[in-house]
Amino acid sequence: MNHLTALASAAFGSTIYLVTFSTVRRLNQLSPRAKVTGLVVTGMVLCAVIGNVAFGSLSVTLGFIVGGGLTPPVHRWILQRRKR
């Protein structure tokens, strides 16, 4: 397994999580019809990205999963720390 590839994929997984999180937050402020349309489009884009990642090597897939899995707790911790 190439460690640099896994690290880069972890950063990419983290970025995908943060972009999706901010997109959904913005979509929640729109009208219900626009929200549903935006969520469907966001879901289709995520499926395409995850499909491309799964098509890559094992290190790419593992890095992406680790990056996407570690980001939510760290992001919540940063947001709670900022509120204090």
C-alpha positions as semicolon CSV with decimal commas, in nm:
position;residue;x (nm);y (nm);z (nm)
1;M;0,000;0,000;0,000
2;N;0,134;0,340;-0,093
3;H;0,119;0,556;0,221
4;L;0,122;0,888;0,037
5;T;-0,170;0,779;-0,178
6;A;-0,366;0,678;0,133
7;L;-0,288;1,011;0,300
8;A;-0,394;1,209;-0,006
9;S;-0,714;1,007;-0,030
10;A;-0,784;1,072;0,339
11;A;-0,754;1,444;0,274
12;F;-0,986;1,407;-0,026
13;G;-1,240;1,213;0,182
14;S;-1,227;1,483;0,447
15;T;-1,280;1,754;0,185
16;I;-1,577;1,568;0,034
17;Y;-1,735;1,542;0,380
18;L;-1,693;1,914;0,453
19;V;-1,822;2,020;0,110
20;T;-2,126;1,795;0,146
21;F;-2,191;1,921;0,499
22;S;-2,186;2,286;0,393
23;T;-2,398;2,211;0,083
24;V;-2,668;2,042;0,290
25;R;-2,667;2,328;0,541
26;R;-2,727;2,575;0,258
27;L;-2,994;2,355;0,102
28;N;-3,185;2,344;0,431
29;Q;-3,240;2,720;0,401
30;L;-3,415;2,690;0,063
31;S;-3,775;2,610;-0,023
32;P;-3,879;2,244;0,006
33;R;-3,886;2,185;-0,370
34;A;-3,539;2,332;-0,423
35;K;-3,412;2,142;-0,119
36;V;-3,525;1,805;-0,253
37;T;-3,380;1,877;-0,597
38;G;-3,050;1,988;-0,444
39;L;-3,031;1,682;-0,220
40;V;-3,095;1,450;-0,516
41;V;-2,821;1,618;-0,719
42;T;-2,583;1,609;-0,421
43;G;-2,653;1,239;-0,372
44;M;-2,587;1,163;-0,738
45;V;-2,257;1,350;-0,728
46;L;-2,155;1,166;-0,411
47;C;-2,238;0,831;-0,573
48;A;-2,023;0,921;-0,872
49;V;-1,731;1,027;-0,652
50;I;-1,752;0,716;-0,434
51;G;-1,775;0,498;-0,743
52;N;-1,460;0,652;-0,885
53;V;-1,280;0,609;-0,554
54;A;-1,388;0,245;-0,531
55;F;-1,252;0,190;-0,881
56;G;-0,907;0,301;-0,760
57;S;-0,657;0,094;-0,570
58;L;-0,702;-0,044;-0,220
59;S;-0,494;0,234;-0,065
60;V;-0,714;0,497;-0,231
61;T;-1,030;0,334;-0,098
62;L;-0,894;0,287;0,255
63;G;-0,762;0,643;0,270
64;F;-1,093;0,785;0,151
65;I;-1,287;0,587;0,413
66;V;-1,050;0,686;0,693
67;G;-1,061;1,053;0,594
68;G;-1,438;1,056;0,568
69;G;-1,472;0,868;0,897
70;L;-1,236;1,081;1,105
71;T;-1,356;1,419;0,985
72;P;-1,706;1,437;1,147
73;P;-1,590;1,401;1,511
74;V;-1,300;1,640;1,455
75;H;-1,530;1,890;1,284
76;R;-1,781;1,874;1,573
77;W;-1,497;1,924;1,822
78;I;-1,372;2,231;1,633
79;L;-1,723;2,380;1,620
80;Q;-1,778;2,323;1,994
81;R;-1,441;2,475;2,075
82;R;-1,522;2,782;1,865
83;K;-1,849;2,843;2,057
84;R;-1,670;2,876;2,392
